[in-house]
Amino acid sequence: MKKQANLWLYFPQIIKFDLKMKLSLLFLVTTIFTIQANNSYSQKTKISLEAKNNSISEVLDEIESTTKFRFIFSTNDIDLDRKISAVFKKAPITDVLTILFKNENVTYEILDRKILLKKEKKNVEDYIKAPRNAIKKYQFEVSGSVFDGLGTPLPGANVLEKGTSNGTQTDFDGNFSLSLSSENAVLVISYIGFTTKEVPVNGQTNLKITIEESAAALDEVVVIGYGTLKKRDVTGSIGSLKMNETLNSRATVDFGQVLTGKVAGVQVINGSGRPGASSSIQIRGVNSISAGGSPLVVIDGVQLPNYDLNSINSSDIESIEVLKDASSSSIYGSRGANGVILVTTKSGKRGKSTLNIDYTTSIQQVIKKMDVMNSSEYAQAAIDAAQNGWIDQGGDPNAPNTISARGQYKYTWPKALESPETLPNTDFQDLIFRAAPLRKLGISFSGGNEKSKYSLSAGYLNQEGIVINSDYERYTININTSTTINDWLKLGGMLNTLYDNENQAYNRTVEWAVQYPSIYPIYGNDGYLGGPLNTSGFENYSSILFRPNNGHPLYRANDDIQNSNFTTLGNLFANIQFSDPLSFKSTFSAYANNKEGTNYQAGNHDLGKNYETVARYSVENQRTTSYTWSNILTYNKTFDKHSLNLLIGQEYNHQKYNYIIALREGYDNDNFHSLAAGKKVVEANDMARETNLISYLGRLNYSFLDRYIFSASYRKDGSSRFGPENKWGDFYSFSGAWRVSDEGFMKDSKVISKLKLKASYGITGNDNFSDYKWVSTITQQRGSLGNNTVTTYFPTNLENKNLAWEGTKQLNVGFDIGVWKNRISLEVDLYTSKSNDLLLDVPVPSITGFTNAFSNIGEITNKGVEINLQTQNFIKDKFTWTTQFNLGLNRSEITRLGQNNTSIIFDLGSFGSMQKINQIGKPVFSFYGFQYDGVYMNQVEIDSDPSSPDYITPGDGRYKDINGDGILNADDRTIIGNTQPDFNWGITNNFTVGDLDVSILFQGVVGGEIYDDNAHRSLLYHEGRNYLSEVNNRWRSEENPGDGYHYKLSVDTKGLEKTASSYWIDDGSYLRLKDLTIGYKLPNYVISKLGLSHVRLFVNGANLFTIAKAPVFDPENFLNTNVSSPLYRGVGGAAYPTAKTYSIGLNVKF
């Protein structure tokens, strides 16, 4: 292992920056920003605050965190859970408190920076002295609920009988009850940030009232890198998703699945339905050829070194933000080229403690079965293949079906095939697929007071796989806490721990279930796996009509394959408030993962002694550790017409990876799965690597008049992954926005309620590739020298000291518009990006002793459009209907591949030898092969085609002569498809009817091709495997030519039939009902009797139906589960399929 370069050597001046100088500078900075403080703090301090349906507890927390005020009160006097919406701009603290506690019988007393809140006490005389005409007789009772336009209850809304002082406020769940003077009274509903509404009672005793947001309502806050930002101040492109009850109703295993169809420009690919498999996420296309294509995942500030969406329980998540453009992600520098996913976990709130229990139980089924031939169809196909092969090699079509007449068994067939009704008709897919249960339990406990907040949760998931011998079990614990020590110091941290274990089915089980002929029983009469050897009349056809060894779905059923993970991630932070605008935060984050995989390959395959194989057992262990220390100084100040937020910081990250493998064979039996039981050591190996990253970063956010916004960021990264000439990389961005709707000339618009124009430009990097690429590594090998065996060492690659960063430059322009009081909101982003200095293996002169070298030579461009549309279609008191639609379109193109722009071809390792190619002017990783052109229907068509090979006969496949030279050869290979969709989309409709809520999500992909490796074996004769049912439409004769696309079957495959071609390429388009959720909240009068505050029952269905053109289980399922690599995307073929899931669950809050 190579010793890591010490990056501190590149800036020794920092080391010389002694402690005395540091303390002096700290004292100077602190003095400058606190010199203006005086005893009249409460008079000088102005509050700028936005609250949208936030609790009083959250508002008080925000005031304490942005000022030096500290609140003192008894929790019995203050309703901390009461919700409020309010806007304060440079308001005195007295005005803020007056609004917060209006009609609450709460008084306040300000003592410099301490504020005493207490309940107002009234004397009995106040009521006795009230005039008689102030006392009314109320004789009509009314109750109801108040909601916003999205159906969310509004706690703390004012409900007043018009013309009187008789009124009340809604409770935590938006409910109220009030005695009225008349059944014809009118209620006046008001809520800060919403338009006041008058509602005639008209004798109704229960009302559901919906009020609309006013133009002054405030935007939500979104999480950005190293901080938060008001959504209305966002200048880049950020997708935000709040984890609500509907999303938590899904039986999701990894949190990436909740993003499916929800965020424009984000493609979520469920590459495998295997229990515990992680989804893949691609943001705005492919930006690299050799480096990783996955986005950076950050959980509560912890940057994960490994892409794994199973690292946390989705029930613990509060929100997910997706940073898509360079201005949003450049603050992460070399890790931001593929976008950033920010995950914020749930934290405690000030107020009474709450206990939540969520339970879901589900049944999973395979999303669909492959349509293959039954026994009768297969029997005829087998006869046709043998007969066509016999005729094509010159045999007499009327020759007897005997070995003596035809010479080889492959040109004959068992007599039983002529009477298929006597044969079994086994569905081997039914043998391996099952209805599998899934159970998910989550328990959380949270709360807090004026000083501290806490949240603790535990989760358990148990998932049986829809394929036999597969299951997954996971345990999670999450802790999130913070405490305010005094006026200037706040401490906190989070810890998430996960343990999981997977039992994995052999990876060809599904493939064999599709391909094994239906004419065989599951087990033969001898008790062994059914096949030609134990089926009468088929004994001589083991290599012709398939075979059970390496073919029967249960052949590897005795294997024992297990994977387990133990993952811990967390952080500790200290926040120091030097003065009102200036704060310092130091955070130490850590990540540790221990992954172990064991694989026992059984020797007994239920085929008898003659078919036993050498048993083998391997153990693999991978350990990844990473820690990061970041120090951030923030200055946040609003003055006059200006608002300024300045951030500067430093960060250090260290990663270490260890790998070890041991393999033994020679086991006496299959009972003991351990290395010690193996007699022979086959392999014992290990590997280790380390990486260091040092960063300096800064960001400026500035706004003028609260409508002209500018943002800039800069990050400098130093990485040990690059050569000494290019260890440092610079990444930056600039962005701006103009809130046009806040201009005077737009104020009176009755149509446009919101309009923002924005633009950004920035550069991000990508260092997501193997370590030590720039170093010339040494390989050890055993060799012979005379009569002796010696150990030799030799270099395996060229050194490249100039190896540099990949960089992506991205320009983004867009607008956000809302019309008719934001009943319709539209966000549109247009972007173009150029990724240059891409790292590629390029050919080098043979005189060097090597064939290629890793160098910066490539370039890719991506251009796209993203649309996000939200509408409030129908807003009534008892019924609401809202819609969210998003669409993402991306076009990639390779613009440079080295000095000569020579195309690069990649082998996919598939059975069908399909390849991909990178070629100038084409999309990244396009499929490469021959262009299929239908069937030669007769001899006339063959004779008229100058490129038809001599061996071609009617019924054979036809291929295009691309270069027109009259010869079909390797020069006629061409691009035959690419995985890049034309666009992907999602549409969600949400309905509320009383206490009933319904959510329906459709999503899909239009365009893009996929390669079906199973078609290589099931669209033509291949050792007698079963065929897809579409082959029933094959060419059989000139009189029965079929559909003109599927060529004839023959035991003698020839020419290009077994060569990769577009015959095996399918359209990857699909439409899917991704999610259907129906929930019902129990009425308050029911749950209050049980001592509960919230109960919701729900049913959910996932992947309920899919409409796809491709004859595959699921267009998203791929053979190689490493779908984060764009090279393997779109390469499918009887992989572990997706499940459709039916769930029922319960959410309870105490």
Secondary structure, DSSP 4 states (H G I P E B T S, - for coil): -PPPP-GGGG-HHHHTS-HHHHHHHHHHHHHHHHTT--S-HHHH-EEEEEEEEEEHHHHHHHHHHHSS-EEE--TTTS-TT-EEEEEEEEEEHHHHHHHHTTTTTEEEEEETTEEEEEE----HHHHHTS-GGG-----EEEEEEEE-TTS-B-TT-EEEETTSS-EEE--TTSEEEEEES-TT-EEEEE-TTB--EEEE-TT-SEEEEE-PBPTTPPPPEEEETTEEEEGGG--S-EEEEE--HHHHTS--SSGGGGGTTTSTTEEEE----STTPPPEEEESS---SSS--PPEEEETTEE-SS--TTSS-GGGEEEEEEE-SHHHHGGGGGG-TT-EEEEEE----SEEEEEEEEEEEEEEEES----B--HHHHHHHHHHHHHHHHHHTT--TTS-SSHHHHSSGGG---GGGGSGGGS----HHHHHB--EEEEEEEEEEEEE-SSEEEEEEEEEEEEE-SBTT-EEEEEEEEEEEEEE-SSSEEEEEEEEEEEEEEEE--TTHHHHHHHS-TTS-SB-TTSSBPSGGGSTT-GGGTTTS--STTTSTTTTTT-EEEEEEEEEEEEEEEEEE-SSSEEEEEEEEEEEEEEEEEEEE-S--SS-GGG----EEEEEEEEEEEEEEEEEEEEEEEETTEEEEEEEEEEEEEEEEEEEEEEEE--SSSS--SGGG-SEEEEEEEEEEEEEEEEEEEEEEEEETTTEEEEEEEEEEEETTS-TTS-EEEEEEEEEEEEGGGSGGGTT-SSEEEEEEEEEEEEEEE--S-TTTTS--EEEEEEEETTEEEEEEEE-S---TT---EEEEEEEEEEEEEETTTTEEEEEEEEEEEEEEEEEEEE--GGGT-SEEEEEEEEEEEEEEEEEEEEEEEE-SSEEEEEEEEEEEEEEEEEEETTTT--EEEE---TT--EEEE-TTS-TTEEEEB-EEEE--SHHHHHT-TT--TT--TT-EEE--TT-SS--SGGG-EEEEES--SEEEEEEEEEEETTEEEEEEEEEEES-EEEETTHHHHSS-STT---BGGGGGS---SSS-TTSSSPPP-SS--GGGGS-BGGGEEE--EEEEEEEEEEEEPPHHHHGGGT-SEEEEEEEEEEEEEEESSSSS-TT--SSS-TTSTTTTTEESSPSPPEEEEEEEEEEE-
